[in-house]
Amino acid sequence: MTITVVRFFDRARDALIVARELEDSGIARDDISIIANNSEDWYHDNRIDERRIDHHRHEHEHGAADGAGAGAAMGGLLGGGAGVLAGLGMLAVPGIGPLVAAGWLATAVAGAATGAVAGGLVGGLVGALTDSGVSKEDAKAYAEGVRRGGALVMVRVPATHAEQVEAVMERRSAVEARTLRDYYDRHGWEGLDEGAYDEKAIRAEREALRRYPPHTHS
């Protein structure tokens, strides 16, 4: 049986590294999908601006060693021209902001954004997620997380490989939907919102989420 594993990341760089690591572990590029907020302008002109994506990197207790490892992983992310990240492209989704995506989810979101009526554009992302097997409540939380500056990685794998995929994701501070829902609910969230976050708001949101238990840092 094939299942879909999805996790949220508060930084695009972590989602990108996870996508590459999953592909390197043997998962087919067609089974990996990524969608990330680009309000911080880390992706443009068909390339990743590593200085830009590193600019607001959260420092962990691991210090320089952690940063060095992440930097090495970022180098060559688009190398080879054939991996899942080589398929990254920009999407304009009113109600959420500029996005960067690759894989089947990118196609689904692009179609939803094109066909959505006014007021239903963020819901188009929810629809794309639910069509991929995510529950509606989880999809709403994930879509809200992307709107607030985060990223999603989705992987289709046999159920027997799910733990392997989850282990790769957890190394990069992956967040499950239930943690997002709890965090948002405790901060007065009343449902899916529309309206893009700017860089200042994204940084504040990122720091607040990282301080919220049970989100742990890798």
C-alpha positions as MATLAB code, in Angstrom:
seq = 'MTITVVRFFDRARDALIVARELEDSGIARDDISIIANNSEDWYHDNRIDERRIDHHRHEHEHGAADGAGAGAAMGGLLGGGAGVLAGLGMLAVPGIGPLVAAGWLATAVAGAATGAVAGGLVGGLVGALTDSGVSKEDAKAYAEGVRRGGALVMVRVPATHAEQVEAVMERRSAVEARTLRDYYDRHGWEGLDEGAYDEKAIRAEREALRRYPPHTHS';
ca = [
       0.000    0.000    0.000;
       1.298    3.456   -0.935;
       0.885    6.290    1.560;
       1.723    9.992    1.562;
       4.060   11.331    4.241;
       3.967   15.103    4.682;
       5.793   17.399    7.071;
       6.080   21.150    7.600;
       9.383   23.030    7.865;
       9.634   26.613    9.075;
      12.601   27.288    6.761;
      12.711   26.573    3.065;
      16.353   25.477    3.287;
      15.432   22.541    5.545;
      12.712   21.404    3.156;
      15.114   21.608    0.210;
      17.777   19.595    1.987;
      15.232   16.957    3.030;
      13.957   16.633   -0.543;
      17.495   16.083   -1.818;
      18.337   13.610    0.972;
      15.181   11.619    0.269;
      16.050   11.429   -3.400;
      19.611   10.403   -2.573;
      18.202    7.617   -0.396;
      16.569    6.059   -3.449;
      13.102    7.598   -3.571;
      12.089    8.488   -7.118;
      11.909   12.206   -7.920;
       8.351   11.731   -9.177;
       7.335   10.626   -5.675;
       8.722   13.733   -3.954;
       6.929   17.065   -3.911;
       7.846   20.369   -2.286;
       6.130   23.711   -1.869;
       7.698   26.679   -0.084;
       6.983   30.322    0.607;
       9.238   32.710   -1.336;
       8.360   35.987    0.391;
      11.995   36.201    1.539;
      13.063   36.061   -2.123;
      15.490   33.158   -1.705;
      14.640   31.754   -5.142;
      14.733   33.720   -8.365;
      16.020   33.441  -11.919;
      15.858   29.637  -11.697;
      18.397   29.495   -8.905;
      18.629   29.366   -5.129;
      20.218   32.426   -3.555;
      22.187   30.660   -0.815;
      23.224   33.909    0.847;
      19.618   34.960    1.002;
      18.305   31.642    2.268;
      21.022   31.547    4.937;
      20.493   35.152    6.039;
      17.839   34.376    8.626;
      19.136   30.929    9.578;
      18.213   30.048   13.145;
      21.290   29.141   15.188;
      20.911   25.968   17.249;
      22.852   24.769   20.245;
      25.022   22.795   17.825;
      26.512   26.097   16.662;
      29.042   26.290   13.864;
      29.168   22.558   13.231;
      25.462   22.473   12.460;
      25.774   25.490   10.213;
      28.712   24.014    8.342;
      26.831   20.789    7.697;
      23.790   22.634    6.439;
      25.904   24.809    4.197;
      27.579   21.793    2.672;
      24.200   20.206    2.027;
      22.943   23.365    0.340;
      25.884   23.432   -2.028;
      24.947   21.792   -5.299;
      21.266   21.346   -4.448;
      20.414   22.016   -8.065;
      23.433   20.171   -9.385;
      23.033   17.574  -12.090;
      19.922   19.129  -13.581;
      17.844   15.962  -13.223;
      16.781   15.821   -9.577;
      13.484   16.867   -8.046;
      14.880   20.291   -7.103;
      15.859   20.965  -10.699;
      12.113   21.123  -11.314;
      11.565   24.013   -8.911;
       9.461   26.792  -10.348;
       7.720   29.909   -9.103;
       3.989   30.165   -8.495;
       1.917   33.262   -7.833;
      -0.921   32.320   -5.485;
      -2.947   35.330   -4.308;
      -4.008   34.891   -0.713;
      -0.739   33.186    0.229;
       2.041   35.024   -1.552;
       4.839   33.946   -3.899;
       5.610   30.231   -3.760;
       8.263   27.903   -5.127;
       7.267   24.329   -5.847;
       8.279   21.101   -7.557;
       6.632   17.745   -8.163;
       3.003   16.747   -8.524;
       1.908   19.190   -5.809;
       3.231   22.101   -7.877;
       1.025   21.056  -10.792;
      -1.992   20.641   -8.539;
      -1.523   24.013   -6.817;
      -0.956   25.810  -10.115;
      -4.190   24.366  -11.458;
      -6.087   25.261   -8.309;
      -4.791   28.825   -8.353;
      -5.774   29.238  -12.001;
      -9.291   27.962  -11.484;
     -10.050   29.369   -8.040;
     -12.686   32.035   -7.539;
     -12.093   35.106   -5.406;
     -11.900   34.157   -1.734;
     -11.026   30.565   -2.496;
      -7.388   30.832   -3.472;
      -5.858   29.605   -0.222;
      -8.497   26.893   -0.292;
      -7.019   25.809   -3.609;
      -3.870   24.732   -1.781;
      -6.012   22.883    0.756;
      -7.760   21.087   -2.097;
      -4.448   20.089   -3.662;
      -3.299   18.660   -0.332;
      -6.510   16.745    0.341;
      -6.416   15.328   -3.177;
      -2.980   13.973   -2.265;
      -4.356   12.153    0.767;
      -4.047   14.732    3.556;
      -7.051   15.204    5.847;
      -8.884   18.515    5.484;
      -7.998   19.717    8.984;
      -4.327   18.879    8.501;
      -4.375   20.477    5.055;
      -5.697   23.727    6.514;
      -2.925   23.823    9.098;
      -0.248   23.056    6.522;
      -1.592   25.715    4.146;
      -1.576   28.257    6.965;
       2.014   27.306    7.750;
       3.062   27.910    4.153;
       1.250   31.259    4.185;
       3.234   32.217    7.275;
       6.550   31.562    5.557;
       7.136   27.823    5.778;
       7.476   24.877    3.424;
       6.061   21.391    2.924;
       7.656   18.180    1.720;
       5.346   15.375    0.588;
       6.500   11.881   -0.300;
       4.598    8.928   -1.751;
       6.098    5.659   -0.534;
       5.097    2.104    0.346;
       3.837    1.987    3.928;
       6.820   -0.167    4.842;
       9.171    2.741    4.002;
       7.301    5.442    5.946;
       9.510    5.267    9.044;
      12.631    5.691    6.924;
      11.178    8.815    5.303;
      10.040   10.242    8.639;
      13.509    9.704   10.114;
      15.093   11.778    7.320;
      12.540   14.537    7.867;
      12.969   14.609   11.641;
      16.675   15.351   11.276;
      15.662   18.776    9.945;
      13.119   19.835   12.571;
      10.047   18.579   10.750;
       6.693   19.569   12.246;
       3.530   17.489   12.069;
       0.085   18.956   11.432;
      -1.156   18.301   14.961;
       1.630   20.483   16.383;
       0.766   23.295   13.986;
      -2.939   23.039   14.801;
      -2.259   23.146   18.519;
       0.103   26.095   18.178;
      -2.325   28.069   16.021;
      -5.317   27.271   18.219;
      -3.464   28.421   21.331;
      -2.725   31.699   19.572;
      -6.319   32.434   18.599;
      -6.392   30.963   15.098;
      -9.977   30.764   13.873;
      -9.383   29.024   10.583;
      -7.590   29.427    7.298;
      -6.629   33.040    6.638;
      -5.653   34.870    3.477;
      -3.009   37.496    2.975;
       0.730   37.203    2.462;
       3.219   37.592    5.313;
       6.135   39.959    4.841;
       9.696   39.100    5.858;
       9.437   40.699    9.303;
       6.259   38.777   10.114;
       7.781   35.537    8.809;
      10.850   35.916   11.028;
       8.685   36.603   14.078;
       6.460   33.636   13.314;
       9.441   31.354   12.818;
      10.957   32.286   16.154;
       7.636   31.899   17.985;
       7.007   28.443   16.522;
      10.509   27.272   17.339;
      10.000   28.234   20.979;
       6.730   26.331   21.139;
       6.866   22.785   22.565;
       6.861   20.018   21.469;
       8.735   21.340   18.407;
      12.321   20.154   18.898;
      15.399   21.345   17.061;
      17.617   18.971   15.115;
];
